[in-house]
Amino acid sequence: MSEPDLCLLSTDELLSSVVDEVVEIRVREHAVLQKIAELDRRGAADELGYKDLPQVLRHAVRWDLRTARQWLANAHALSHDITPTGSVLEPDLPVTAAAVAEGTLSADHIAAVAEVMKKLPAEAEAPVVEFARAHEPSAVRSFGKELAYRLYQDDPEPSDQEPAPPVNQHVMRWKGEHLEIWAKLDRITGAKYEALIDPLAKPRPETPEEGPDLRSRSEREGDALAELVDLVLRADQLPEHGGEPVSLTLTMRYEDLVNQAGQAMLDNRERIPAADARQLACNAGVIPLVLGERSQPLDIGRKARTFPAAIRRVLVARDQGCAFPGCDRPPKHCDAHHVRFWSNGGGTSVDNAVLLCRNHHRLIHHSTWEVRMVHGLPRFYPPGWLDPDRAARRNVLHAFEDTEPTAERDGSADPLTVGWVVPPPRPAPVLV
């Protein structure tokens, strides 16, 4: 309907049209749910080389994994199941399935009904669905909670159980230029942490030059945590990532490094001023890596299948994490993958390697996704069912300098990109 036609409709007519079209959308969504259930029954994920069906849907219709998993859960709740003997089983939520087929319930309603029915007997589904026909999903959850209380209020109180052992929790989240940290520790671990922070968080002694320490307690404890991180990095025993001690990769353009200007990029894709990069380099051993050339010097042929730490450093600086299109996994969660499989004669070299997270590493090995090196950079080619043209794709989320070599276009030299790794300071600087 065109804009002038809409202007001629009354408010009631417009709203009625919206309701009718939403009902049609929900009926179509029910048909989609049936097809998703059938895909899962026939094992489409295994057939296509994926870990599970949500991973397939993630690529096929560009859903987030959370959305894809919710659609699959809804499909399971509303669809008939077939036993190995061929018998047809009723859906887990048959009343809900009938209402969804009519177009009266949304996907969010399905999730809400499924949630409240976990605590209610099967015969309670009918009144819950009847309520859902006239209310939004959040109200359905409240109704289910009240219904459960009324059904079980006369039941005996459950016997006291042994308290569950405390679980340590830690959450990190970048907000702007700051990393916010939230932690919940058990008593013993908390006491150890407190014992480490307290002496480092004491106010600085007053001096004629600096005067009194004006930092608040939270600021002093924040600075103490930063100092504690530096102390840990200088410890004798550290965990490893990819076969080498904990390290930090910084990447910046060669001319910026020479001119002491510009910015550097950390391996978590955060950018820092060149001055901060130089400060980090002063406090740790530096292993420089020059990237961007057509042929990389780090090549050990077929002497070893496992990628050594030196090659991994170059991959971290080049790929900045999982190179698969759309993946934001950082380097510490990635494996080095042979582009041409080792079993097919592929060498262990930078030109035959790409960083992949565990999930996408498995996908490349078990599906028809392909990865090839184009001008020294990884390019990914989707299955024909996803893109009939199989056009090359790349990860644009954390590529630092992901451009084709200039020499291929106009004969000029490709600008160099320089990166370095900042490991603990114990070893002497080693040039790669």
C-alpha positions as CSV (number, residue, x, y, z in Angstrom):
1,M,0.0,0.0,0.0
2,S,1.5,3.4,-1.0
3,E,1.9,6.3,1.4
4,P,-1.0,8.3,-0.1
5,D,-3.3,5.4,0.4
6,L,-2.2,5.0,4.0
7,C,-3.0,8.6,4.7
8,L,-6.6,8.1,3.6
9,L,-7.1,5.3,6.2
10,S,-8.5,5.9,9.6
11,T,-6.6,5.0,12.7
12,D,-8.8,2.0,13.3
13,E,-8.3,0.8,9.8
14,L,-4.5,1.2,10.0
15,L,-4.4,-0.6,13.3
16,S,-6.6,-3.4,12.0
17,S,-4.4,-3.8,9.0
18,V,-1.3,-4.1,11.3
19,V,-3.0,-6.8,13.4
20,D,-4.0,-8.8,10.3
21,E,-0.5,-8.7,8.8
22,V,1.1,-9.7,12.1
23,V,-1.2,-12.7,12.2
24,E,-0.1,-13.6,8.7
25,I,3.6,-13.2,9.8
26,R,3.0,-15.6,12.8
27,V,1.4,-18.2,10.6
28,R,4.4,-18.1,8.3
29,E,6.7,-18.3,11.3
30,H,4.9,-21.5,12.3
31,A,5.6,-23.0,8.9
32,V,9.3,-22.0,9.3
33,L,9.4,-23.7,12.7
34,Q,8.1,-26.9,11.2
35,K,10.8,-26.8,8.5
36,I,13.5,-26.2,11.2
37,A,12.2,-29.2,13.1
38,E,12.4,-31.4,10.0
39,L,16.0,-30.2,9.3
40,D,17.0,-31.2,12.8
41,R,15.2,-34.6,12.6
42,R,17.1,-35.5,9.4
43,G,20.5,-34.4,10.8
44,A,21.1,-31.5,8.4
45,A,23.9,-30.2,10.5
46,D,26.0,-33.4,10.2
47,E,25.2,-33.6,6.5
48,L,26.5,-30.1,5.9
49,G,29.5,-30.5,8.2
50,Y,28.4,-28.2,11.0
51,K,28.5,-28.7,14.8
52,D,24.7,-28.2,15.2
53,L,21.7,-26.7,13.4
54,P,21.9,-23.3,15.1
55,Q,25.3,-22.9,13.4
56,V,23.8,-23.7,10.1
57,L,20.9,-21.2,10.6
58,R,23.5,-18.6,11.7
59,H,25.0,-18.6,8.2
60,A,21.8,-19.4,6.2
61,V,19.6,-16.6,7.6
62,R,22.2,-14.5,9.5
63,W,20.7,-15.0,12.9
64,D,22.7,-14.6,16.1
65,L,23.4,-17.9,17.7
66,R,21.1,-17.0,20.6
67,T,18.2,-16.3,18.2
68,A,18.9,-19.5,16.2
69,R,18.9,-21.6,19.4
70,Q,15.6,-20.1,20.5
71,W,14.0,-20.9,17.2
72,L,15.2,-24.5,17.4
73,A,13.9,-24.7,21.0
74,N,10.5,-23.4,19.8
75,A,10.5,-25.8,16.9
76,H,11.1,-28.8,19.3
77,A,8.3,-27.6,21.6
78,L,5.7,-27.3,18.8
79,S,6.6,-30.1,16.4
80,H,5.7,-33.8,16.3
81,D,8.5,-36.2,16.9
82,I,9.0,-39.6,15.2
83,T,10.3,-42.6,17.1
84,P,12.8,-45.1,15.5
85,T,9.8,-47.4,14.9
86,G,7.9,-44.7,13.0
87,S,5.4,-43.8,15.6
88,V,4.4,-40.1,15.7
89,L,4.6,-38.4,19.1
90,E,2.5,-35.4,20.1
91,P,4.4,-32.0,20.6
92,D,5.6,-31.1,24.0
93,L,3.2,-28.2,23.9
94,P,0.2,-29.3,21.8
95,V,-2.2,-26.5,22.9
96,T,0.5,-23.9,22.2
97,A,1.2,-25.5,18.8
98,A,-2.5,-25.1,17.8
99,A,-2.5,-21.4,18.8
100,V,0.7,-20.6,17.0
101,A,-0.7,-22.3,13.8
102,E,-3.7,-19.9,14.0
103,G,-1.3,-16.9,14.2
104,T,-2.4,-15.8,17.7
105,L,1.0,-16.3,19.5
106,S,4.5,-15.0,18.7
107,A,7.9,-16.6,19.0
108,D,8.3,-14.7,22.3
109,H,5.0,-16.1,23.5
110,I,6.2,-19.7,22.8
111,A,9.4,-19.1,24.8
112,A,7.3,-17.7,27.7
113,V,4.8,-20.6,27.7
114,A,7.6,-23.2,27.5
115,E,9.4,-21.5,30.4
116,V,6.4,-21.5,32.8
117,M,5.3,-25.0,31.8
118,K,8.6,-26.4,33.2
119,K,7.0,-25.8,36.7
120,L,3.4,-26.7,35.9
121,P,1.6,-30.0,35.1
122,A,0.6,-30.7,31.5
123,E,-3.1,-29.9,32.1
124,A,-2.1,-26.3,33.0
125,E,-1.1,-25.6,29.4
126,A,-4.7,-24.8,28.3
127,P,-5.3,-21.9,30.8
128,V,-1.7,-20.6,30.2
129,V,-2.3,-20.4,26.5
130,E,-5.7,-18.9,26.9
131,F,-4.1,-16.2,29.0
132,A,-1.3,-15.7,26.4
133,R,-3.9,-15.1,23.6
134,A,-4.8,-11.8,25.3
135,H,-1.5,-10.7,27.0
136,E,2.1,-10.0,26.2
137,P,4.9,-12.6,27.0
138,S,6.1,-10.9,30.2
139,A,2.5,-11.1,31.6
140,V,2.4,-14.8,30.7
141,R,5.5,-15.4,32.9
142,S,3.9,-13.6,35.8
143,F,0.7,-15.5,35.3
144,G,2.6,-18.8,35.2
145,K,4.4,-17.9,38.4
146,E,1.1,-17.1,40.2
147,L,-0.5,-20.2,38.9
148,A,2.3,-22.4,40.2
149,Y,2.0,-20.7,43.6
150,R,-1.7,-21.4,43.8
151,L,-1.3,-25.1,42.7
152,Y,1.5,-25.8,45.2
153,Q,0.9,-23.5,48.1
154,D,-0.5,-26.3,50.3
155,D,2.4,-28.7,49.6
156,P,4.9,-29.4,52.4
157,E,8.0,-27.2,52.5
158,P,11.0,-28.9,50.9
159,S,13.6,-30.2,53.3
160,D,16.7,-28.2,53.8
161,Q,19.5,-29.1,51.6
162,E,23.2,-28.7,51.9
163,P,24.3,-25.4,50.6
164,A,26.0,-25.5,47.2
165,P,29.7,-24.9,47.3
166,P,30.6,-21.3,46.4
167,V,31.5,-20.7,42.8
168,N,34.1,-18.1,41.8
169,Q,32.9,-15.7,39.1
170,H,34.7,-13.1,37.1
171,V,33.3,-10.8,34.4
172,M,35.3,-8.5,32.1
173,R,33.7,-5.9,29.8
174,W,35.3,-3.1,27.8
175,K,33.4,0.3,28.0
176,G,35.2,2.9,26.0
177,E,38.8,3.1,27.0
178,H,38.3,1.2,30.3
179,L,38.0,-2.5,31.1
180,E,35.3,-3.0,33.8
181,I,35.9,-6.0,36.1
182,W,33.3,-7.6,38.3
183,A,34.3,-10.6,40.5
184,K,32.7,-12.8,43.2
185,L,35.2,-15.0,45.1
186,D,34.8,-17.6,47.8
187,R,36.1,-16.7,51.3
188,I,39.5,-18.3,51.0
189,T,40.2,-16.9,47.5
190,G,38.8,-13.5,48.6
191,A,41.0,-13.4,51.6
192,K,44.1,-14.1,49.4
193,Y,43.1,-11.4,47.0
194,E,42.5,-8.9,49.8
195,A,45.9,-9.8,51.3
196,L,47.5,-9.0,47.9
197,I,45.7,-5.7,47.3
198,D,45.8,-4.2,50.8
199,P,49.6,-3.5,51.0
200,L,49.7,-2.1,47.5
201,A,46.7,0.1,48.1
202,K,48.1,2.0,51.1
203,P,48.2,5.8,50.8
204,R,51.5,7.1,49.6
205,P,53.6,8.8,52.3
206,E,53.3,12.6,52.2
207,T,56.3,14.2,50.6
208,P,57.3,17.8,50.0
209,E,57.3,17.2,46.2
210,E,53.9,15.4,45.9
211,G,52.1,16.4,49.1
212,P,49.5,14.1,50.6
213,D,48.0,11.2,48.7
214,L,44.6,12.5,47.5
215,R,43.4,9.3,45.7
216,S,40.2,7.8,47.0
217,R,40.1,4.3,48.3
218,S,38.7,2.9,45.1
219,E,41.4,4.7,43.0
220,R,44.1,3.4,45.3
221,E,42.8,-0.2,45.0
222,G,42.5,0.2,41.2
223,D,46.1,1.3,41.0
224,A,47.0,-1.6,43.3
225,L,45.3,-4.1,40.9
226,A,47.3,-2.6,38.0
227,E,50.5,-3.0,40.0
228,L,49.5,-6.6,40.8
229,V,49.1,-7.3,37.1
230,D,52.6,-6.1,36.4
231,L,53.9,-8.3,39.3
232,V,52.2,-11.4,37.9
233,L,53.7,-10.7,34.5
234,R,57.2,-10.7,36.1
235,A,56.5,-14.0,37.9
236,D,58.6,-17.1,37.3
237,Q,55.7,-19.3,36.4
238,L,52.9,-18.1,34.1
239,P,50.2,-19.9,32.1
240,E,50.7,-20.3,28.4
241,H,48.7,-19.4,25.3
242,G,49.5,-21.2,22.1
243,G,52.7,-22.8,23.5
244,E,54.4,-19.6,24.8
245,P,54.2,-17.5,28.0
246,V,51.5,-14.9,28.4
247,S,52.3,-12.1,25.9
248,L,50.7,-9.0,24.5
249,T,50.8,-8.2,20.8
250,L,50.9,-4.6,19.5
251,T,50.6,-3.7,15.8
252,M,51.3,-0.4,14.1
253,R,52.5,1.0,10.8
254,Y,56.2,1.1,10.3
255,E,56.4,4.8,9.5
256,D,54.4,5.5,12.7
257,L,56.9,3.5,14.7
258,V,59.8,5.4,13.1
259,N,58.2,8.8,13.6
260,Q,57.0,8.0,17.1
261,A,53.5,9.0,16.2
262,G,50.1,7.5,15.6
263,Q,48.5,4.6,17.3
264,A,49.1,0.9,18.0
265,M,46.5,-1.8,18.1
266,L,46.5,-4.4,20.9
267,D,45.6,-8.0,20.2
268,N,42.1,-7.4,21.7
269,R,41.6,-4.7,18.9
270,E,41.8,-1.8,21.4
271,R,43.9,1.1,20.2
272,I,46.5,2.9,22.3
273,P,48.6,6.0,21.6
274,A,52.2,5.5,20.4
275,A,53.5,6.9,23.7
276,D,51.8,4.1,25.6
277,A,53.2,1.6,23.2
278,R,56.7,2.9,23.8
279,Q,56.1,2.7,27.6
280,L,55.1,-1.0,27.3
281,A,58.2,-1.7,25.2
282,C,60.4,-0.2,27.9
283,N,59.0,-2.5,30.6
284,A,59.3,-5.8,28.7
285,G,61.3,-7.7,26.2
286,V,60.5,-6.8,22.6
287,I,60.3,-9.2,19.7
288,P,59.7,-7.2,16.5
289,L,57.8,-8.6,13.5
290,V,57.7,-7.0,10.1
291,L,54.6,-7.9,8.1
292,G,53.2,-7.1,4.7
293,E,55.8,-8.7,2.4
294,R,54.8,-11.2,-0.3
295,S,57.0,-13.9,1.2
296,Q,57.4,-14.5,4.9
297,P,60.8,-15.7,6.2
298,L,59.3,-17.9,8.8
299,D,58.9,-21.3,7.0
300,I,60.0,-24.6,8.5
301,G,58.6,-26.7,5.6
302,R,57.4,-30.1,6.7
303,K,59.8,-30.6,9.5
304,A,57.0,-30.2,12.1
305,R,53.3,-30.3,12.1
306,T,52.8,-28.1,15.2
307,F,53.2,-24.4,14.6
308,P,56.1,-23.0,16.7
309,A,55.7,-19.8,18.8
310,A,57.6,-17.6,16.3
311,I,55.0,-18.4,13.5
312,R,52.1,-18.0,15.9
313,R,53.4,-14.5,16.8
314,V,53.2,-13.5,13.1
315,L,49.7,-15.0,12.8
316,V,48.5,-13.1,15.8
317,A,49.8,-9.8,14.4
318,R,48.3,-10.5,11.0
319,D,44.9,-12.0,11.8
320,Q,44.2,-10.3,15.1
321,G,42.1,-13.3,16.2
322,C,39.9,-15.9,14.4
323,A,40.0,-14.9,10.7
324,F,36.6,-16.5,9.8
325,P,34.1,-13.9,8.5
326,G,32.2,-12.3,11.4
327,C,34.0,-14.1,14.2
328,D,35.3,-11.9,17.1
329,R,37.3,-14.5,19.0
330,P,40.7,-13.1,20.2
331,P,44.0,-14.9,19.5
332,K,44.2,-16.7,22.8
333,H,41.1,-18.7,21.8
334,C,42.4,-19.7,18.4
335,D,44.4,-22.6,16.8
336,A,46.8,-22.2,13.9
337,H,45.3,-24.1,10.9
338,H,47.1,-25.5,7.9
339,V,45.3,-23.9,4.9
340,R,46.6,-26.8,2.7
341,F,46.1,-29.7,5.1
342,W,49.2,-31.3,6.5
343,S,47.9,-34.6,5.3
344,N,47.8,-33.3,1.8
345,G,51.4,-32.0,1.8
346,G,50.8,-28.6,3.3
347,G,53.9,-27.0,5.0
348,T,54.1,-25.4,8.4
349,S,54.6,-21.8,7.4
350,V,53.0,-18.4,7.7
351,D,51.9,-18.6,4.0
352,N,50.0,-21.8,4.8
353,A,48.5,-20.8,8.1
354,V,45.5,-19.0,9.5
355,L,44.1,-18.5,13.0
356,L,40.8,-20.1,13.6
357,C,38.7,-20.5,16.8
358,R,37.8,-24.1,17.8
359,N,34.3,-23.9,16.3
360,H,35.4,-22.5,12.9
361,H,38.5,-24.8,12.8
362,R,36.1,-27.7,13.1
363,L,33.8,-26.2,10.4
364,I,36.6,-25.9,7.9
365,H,37.6,-29.5,8.4
366,H,34.1,-31.0,8.2
367,S,32.1,-28.8,5.8
368,T,32.5,-27.4,2.2
369,W,33.7,-24.0,3.5
370,E,37.1,-23.4,2.0
371,V,40.0,-21.1,3.0
372,R,42.6,-19.9,0.6
373,M,45.5,-17.5,0.8
374,V,45.2,-14.6,-1.6
375,H,48.3,-12.3,-1.7
376,G,49.3,-13.6,1.7
377,L,46.0,-13.0,3.4
378,P,43.2,-15.6,4.2
379,R,40.0,-15.5,2.2
380,F,37.0,-17.7,2.9
381,Y,34.6,-19.3,0.3
382,P,31.1,-20.4,1.5
383,P,29.3,-23.5,0.5
384,G,27.2,-23.4,-2.7
385,W,23.9,-23.7,-0.7
386,L,24.8,-20.5,1.1
387,D,26.1,-18.5,-1.9
388,P,25.8,-20.0,-5.4
389,D,28.6,-17.7,-6.6
390,R,30.9,-18.7,-3.7
391,A,32.2,-15.2,-3.5
392,A,35.3,-14.7,-1.3
393,R,34.7,-13.3,2.2
394,R,37.0,-11.9,4.8
395,N,36.8,-11.0,8.5
396,V,36.5,-7.2,8.7
397,L,36.0,-7.1,12.5
398,H,39.7,-7.2,13.5
399,A,41.8,-6.9,10.3
400,F,44.4,-4.3,10.9
401,E,45.8,-3.9,7.3
402,D,43.7,-6.2,5.1
403,T,44.3,-4.7,1.7
404,E,45.6,-6.3,-1.5
405,P,49.3,-5.6,-2.2
406,T,49.8,-2.2,-3.9
407,A,52.4,-3.8,-6.2
408,E,49.6,-5.8,-7.8
409,R,47.7,-2.6,-8.7
410,D,50.2,0.1,-9.6
411,G,53.7,-1.4,-9.2
412,S,54.5,0.4,-6.0
413,A,55.8,-1.3,-2.9
414,D,53.3,-2.5,-0.4
415,P,53.4,-0.4,2.8
416,L,54.9,-2.3,5.7
417,T,53.1,-3.0,8.9
418,V,55.2,-3.7,12.0
419,G,54.1,-5.5,15.1
420,W,55.8,-6.7,18.2
421,V,55.1,-9.1,21.0
422,V,55.7,-7.9,24.6
423,P,56.3,-11.1,26.7
424,P,57.6,-11.2,30.3
425,P,61.0,-9.4,30.5
426,R,63.2,-12.3,31.7
427,P,64.5,-13.4,28.2
428,A,66.8,-11.1,26.3
429,P,65.2,-9.4,23.2
430,V,65.2,-11.8,20.3
431,L,64.9,-10.6,16.8
432,V,62.7,-12.7,14.5
